[in-house]
Amino acid sequence: MNAQTQLTAALTPGPPNTSALVVAYSGGRDSTALLYALAHSGPAIAIRAVHICHRLETAAEAWAEHCRRCCEALGIDFVRRDIQVDTRRGGLEAAARAARYAELRRWIGPNEVLVTAHHADDQAETFLLQALRGAGVAGLAGMPALAAFGAGRLWRPWLDVPRAAITAYAQAHGLEWVEDETNRDSRRARGYLRSEVWPALIAQWPAAAETLSRSAGWAAQATEAIAALAEVDRAAVGNEDATLAIPALSELSFPRQSEVLRWWLAEQGRDRPGHRHVAEIRRLLGAREHAGPRVAFASTEVRRFDGRLFAMARLPAAPAPGTVIEWPIGCASLALPPGCGRIAIEPNTQLERPHDLRIVFNEPGARMARAGGGSTPVSEWLRGARVPTWVRQRLPRIQAGDTLLAVPGTWRHPEIAQWFGGRAPRFEWEHDLPGARQI
């Protein structure tokens, strides 16, 4: 199969249920060949091109104008988007890629497909770079040919096509493209691989791109099989409240525990953990609960309580024990400190005694009155009710003066009605703390 046939055959029939193809058009050789091939030999679907201008190179304006002219000549709608690259959280390559894809997601609607010109050599380079970073099987799987992307999908039709075939196609059709010298800048990881490592690799193993790309494919298959097993294990160790049962999880082997944890965190929409974080979470399985054990990374934290693992967004620091917030009785609703939600009382409630209400957090030694006399320590009662530690620390306790009147959703003073004209009020605590089902 010649280069032209190989490239055009990969473009048809295209992803099903597609209303438009959006080409990520940099103006380089690969995306230029892709745009030309789709315009002349692709599926009968509307095409438009999006050029992301990072404004990092002096030639950026000239590249953007070149892309506009090429699209005009092909009769393809062209959009240019300028972006800012923030390198404060990573290197230039990673930051530019993140900014680029974030902007591209904005331009993909439902049933639309972003098309990129990634090829077999790109896949092989990704495999090598991931291996050098110590990636697991999922990382070695490289780039999928078709994946969800924003409101639509991302399609890489040329992942099995070598770079040489694209070059031959572009030359055969007399295509003009721009050369981004940073692609071979040895100061950047991928540029160093292309300029210094890849030539020597190809000289010794001419089929390196094909074989490494094939290895990425095997890794992708293994990743799919691992994910299927993790889904089965997740169903076996999971609870209805989206927590994991520690006794059941502990019965699995370490590798299966690790994959279940990754699957579970992804299912909860939490950050993807690194190998170190997974190992730390696994250590929670044997931790003592009274210490409030947790593992925090990125914007996620995993906590252990009552034989379960909870995944949640990082919580702000809890109010210091004994923190008091005044609650004027004329105010039906009161915002609490960060992470503690809001407390409300049914409207038109009036105290019969000369005290405003006050909210107290985690006061040491506080006691709850019992019907018929006597009292119980609040801390003891909450532990008995299996209220998680992080909820106890943020649970608003309602007092009038020094008298504890209510712990919303769980307890009210047996004589609370005497404080409100003979009718016990209803308190509502609005919050999003995981594990507070009893509250």
N, C-alpha and C positions, 0 to 999 in steps of 0.2 A: 504494500500500500504506500503510495507516494505521500509527500508531506501535505499537499492540498487535500487529498482525499481523507487522510487521517484527521486533519483538523476539522474539516467541514462535517465529517460523519459524527464527530463527538457533539455537534451542536444540535442535532435533530434526534428526536422530535422536541426536545426541551422538557422542562418540568411540567407536569400536568397542572391544569387549573391555573394557568398563568395569564394575567391580563396585560402585563407589560414587563419588558426586560430593561433594567437600568444598568448601564455599563459603567463600572468604576474606571474612568478614563484619565490616566496620568499623562498621556502623550508619548510614553515610552514604546519600545518595539512591541512588547507583548500585548499591551492593551490596545495599541493601534491595529495590530493584526486581528485581535478579537473583534473590535468594532467593525472593521472592514468585512470580516468573514460573516458576522451576524447580519450585516446590511445586505450582503449578496447571497449568502447560502444558509442563513439561519432559519428558524421556524417563523411562520407568518404571524408574528406578534409585534405589537408596537414597541419601538425602541427609543430610548433617550439616553443621553450621556451626562454624567456628573463628574466634574473636575474639581478636586479638592486642592486648594492652593494653601500650602503651609506657610508661604512667605519666609522660608528659611534660606533660600538661595537667591543670589543676585539675578539669576535667569528666570525666576518664577513668573514674572509678567510675560516674558516672551513665550514660555511654555504654555501658559493659559491662552494666549492669543493664538498660538499654533493649534491648540485643541479646538478652539472656536471655529477657525477656518476649516479644519478637517471635517468637523461635524456639518458645517454649512455645505461643503462640497458633497457630502453623502446624504444630505437632506434629513439629518437627525437632529432632534431638539437637543440643545446644549444648555447646561446649567453650570455656573461657576460658583463655588462656595469658598470663602476665605475663612480660615480658622486660626486660633491661637493655640500654640503648643506649650503646655505647662510641664517643665522638666523637674519640678520640685519633688516629685514622688517617683522618679525613675530616670533612666537614661533617655537620650534623645530619640533613639529608635522606638523604644516602647511607648514613649509619650506621644510621638507623632502618630504611631499606629492607633493608639487609643483614641486620640482626638479625631483622627480621620474616620474611624469606624463609628464613633459616636455621631458625627455629622451625617454620615451616609445613612444611618438608621432613621434619621429624620425624613429622608427622601424616599423611603420605601413604604408603600401603602399595602393594605390587605390584597392578597393575590398577585402582588408584584414581586419580582425576583431581581436581586442585585447580582450581576455577573462580573466575576473577576477573571483575570488571565493567568492565575497561578498554574504552573505546569509541573512536570515530574521532577525537574531539577530543584524547583522551589520546595517540593515535598521532601526530597532527599536532604536538602540543606536544613529544613526544619527538623527532620529526624535526627540529624547529627548534632544540631545545636541543643535540642532537648536532651539527648543522651549525655552531652557534655555538662548539662546542668543537673544531671542526676534525676531526670524525670522518671515517673512510673510509666506503666503501660498506657494509661490514658494520654500522657504527654507524648509518648513515642508514636501514638496513633496519628499524629500530625493533623492535617486539615481534611475534613470530610468533603465529599463532592457536593452534597446538598445538606443544608442545615437551616434551622429557624433563624430569622434575622429581623429584629424589630417587629413590625407588624406583618412582614412578609417572610421571604426566604433568601438564602445566599447560595448561589450556584457556581461551582468551579468546574466547568466542563472539560478543561484541558489537563487535569491532574495526571493523566496517563500519557500525556504527550511530552516528548523531550524538548528542551529549549532549541536544539538544532533544527527541529522540524518547524518551529515557529519562525526562526530566522530565515529558513529556506522559503517559507510561504511569503513572508514580508518582502524578501528580495525579488521573488518571482513576480509579484504584483507591483513592484516599483513603489512600495509604500515609503513615506517619509516619517521619521519619528525623532523625538528629542532624546539626547543621551544625558542621563543624570549620573554624573561622575561619583556622587556619594554612594551609589550602589556598590562601588568597588573601593570605597574608602577603607583602608586597612585599620583605621582607628575604631571602626564599628565592627561588632561581632560578625554580622552577616557579610559585610564587605571584606573583612579579613579572610573569612572562609572562601569567598569567591576569588579573591585575588591571590592569596598565598597557599591555601590548602587544596582547593578544588582542582587546580591544574595538575598538581602532583598526584592527586587521587585518581583522576581520570587517566593519567599517563600509565599508572600501574594497573588500574581496573577500569577499562573503557566503559563497561556497563554499570558503573557505580550508581548513576542516577536511577536507572531502572531497578536495580536490585535493592537499593535502600528505600526507594519508593514502595517496592513490594513488601519490604519489612514493615513499613508504616501501615500498609494494608493489613498484614497479619496482626499487628498490634491493635488495629481498629476492631478486627474480629474478636480478639481476646477481650478487649474492653467491653464489647457488646455482651459477650458471654458472662463476664464478671458482673456487669450491671444487672443481667437477668437473675443471677444467683442472689445478688444483693437485694433485689426487689422481693424475692421469695423469703429471704431471711428477715427483711424488714417487716413483712407481714406477720412473721412468726414471733418477733420480739417486740412489736409495737403495741401501743395502747390506743384506745379510742381518743384520748386527749392529746395525741401527737407526741407523746413521750415514749421513751424506750424502757422496757422492763429489764433492770440490771441482772436479775437471776437468769433470765433466758439468754440475754446477750453474753453473759459470762460462760455459757455452755459452748459457744462458738469458738473456733480456732482464732488466733490473733489476726491472720489475714482476712478472715470473713468478718470479724468484728470491725476491722478498719474499713472495709468496703461498705458495710451497713452504715457506719457513722457518716461516711461521705455521702451515701445515697440519702440518708435521713436529713442531713444538713441542707443538701440541695433541694429536697422536697419542701423543707421549711422556708426556702428562699434566703438562707443564710450564706455567709461567705464560705468559699471553698477552703478547707483547712490544708495546711502543708503536712508533710510526714511527721514533723515534730509535734504539731498540734494534735494530730490523731493519736500519737503515742501518749500525750498528756491526758487526752480525754479518756483513753483506755485505762489510765491509772486511776481515774475517778471511780472505776468499778469497785475498787477495794478501799476507797477512802472512807474516813469516818465522817458521818453526816453532821455531827454537832459542830464541826469546824466550818460549815458552810462552804464545802469545796467547790471550786469552779475553775474553768479554763477560759481565758479571754484572748481573742485574736481579731484583728481588723475591727469590724463593728459588731462582732458576734461574741456571745459567751454561752458556755454550756455549764449547767449546774446540776448537782446531784441532790436529790431529796426523796425520802420515803421509798427507796428502792427503785427510783426512776431517774432518767436523764432528761433534762429540759433544755431546749435550745431557744435562745431569745436574743433580741438586740441588747447591746450593752446598756446596763442601767446606770443612770446618774447616781452619784453618791447618795446614800440614805441620809435623812436628817439626823443630826446628832441626838443620842438618847436624851430624852427630857425636853426636846425642842417644843416650844409653845407658840401657837398662832392664835391671836384673838379673832373671834367670829361674832361680830355684832349681830344680834338676833334679827335685826331688820333686813339683813342680807341673806336671801334664800339660797345663794350658791357661793362657794368660796374656792378659788384656785389654790391648790396645795403646792408644795415645793416640787421641782422637776422630778419626774418619775413617779410621783405619788397621786396624780390624777386630780380630781375635783370632788368636793363634798357638797351635797345639797340637802335641804330640808323642805318638806312640803310647804308651799306658800302660806302666808297669813298665820304662821305659828308664832305665838307670843309666850315668853317666859312669865310665870306667875311670881317668881322670886327675883330679887334685885341682883341678877347676875347676867352678864352676857355669856355666850358659849365660848369655849376655847378648845382648840385642837392640840392634843399632846401626842408626841411620837415616842414610842418605845421607852416609856418612863420606867426606870428601875424601881422595883418594889410595888408597883401599882397593883391594886386588888379590885376584884369584882364582887359586889354584894350578892348574897344568896337569899332567895325567898325564905322567910322564917328565921333569918339571922345568920351571922357569920359571913365569911368572904373567902374567895379563892384567888391566889396570885394570877394575874393576867397572863404572865409568861407560861405558867403551868397549864392554864386552860387552852391557850393557843397551841402549845405543843400537843396536848391531848386531842385537839381538833385536827391535827396534821396540817396545820397552816405552814407553808414553806417559809424558811428563814428570811428570804429576801422580801416576802410579803409582810411578815411580822414587822420588819424594820421600817416599812413604809405605810403601815396600817394606821389611819387616823383614829385616835381615841377621843371621844366627845365628852367634855366635862362642863359642868356649871360650877364655877369656883373650883374647889378641890374635890368635888364629887364626880366620880366617873359615871356618866349617864348611859353611854352606849358605845359599842364597838360595831360599826355598821355591817349589817348583814349577818351578824353572828350572835350578838347579845345586847340586851337592854336591861337597865336597872329595874328590879322588880317593882319599884315605886316611881317609875319615871313619869307616870301620868300626873303625879302631884306637882311636878315642876311645870306642867303645861296646861293648867286649868282643867285637869281631869281627863284629858285625852292624850294618849301617847302618840307622839309624832312619828313620821316615817323618814328615816335618813337614807339617802342614796349615795353610794360611793362609786363614782365613775373612774375607771382605770383600765389599763391594758397589761397588767402584770400577769405573766403566765403562772399557772399553778394555783390560782386563787379561786378555784371553783367553789370552795366552801364559803367564800365571802360574798 
